[in-house]
Amino acid sequence: MLQLLDEVLNDTPPAPFLCAAADGDDYIDYNSDVDVRVSAVGPAGGALPGCAVAVDVSGNKTSVPINPEGRGAFILKRVGIQHNVGNDIYRFTVTFRWSGGGPVTRAVVIRSV
């Protein structure tokens, strides 16, 4: 949101839109795996050229494929995940790299058992 406001109100040049988020219903349900969606869209729309997305879950990095529209998704298995922030919150990161840019990292949080 801050990026959008900066571009509209301050007339700054458009920047890539990079986002990672867990599905809301999966975020709180201890018994389900978590659908996580990513978006890596260039300033003019469409996928960022040469974009690579990697998820870091407890030190294990996994690539996430991106479609031509700049979107991707993966399923995070809750098995073996223990909270690393607070009493029942697990935090992991998604890193974006593309031709001429990055790395840019986004944090995602879910409830953990």
Secondary structure, DSSP 8 states (H G I E B T S, - for coil): -HHHHHHHHS------EEEEEE-HHHHH-TTS-EEEEEEEE-TTSSB-TT-EEEEEETTEEEEE---TTSEEEEEE--TT---SBTTTEEEEEEEEEETTEEEEEEEEEEE--
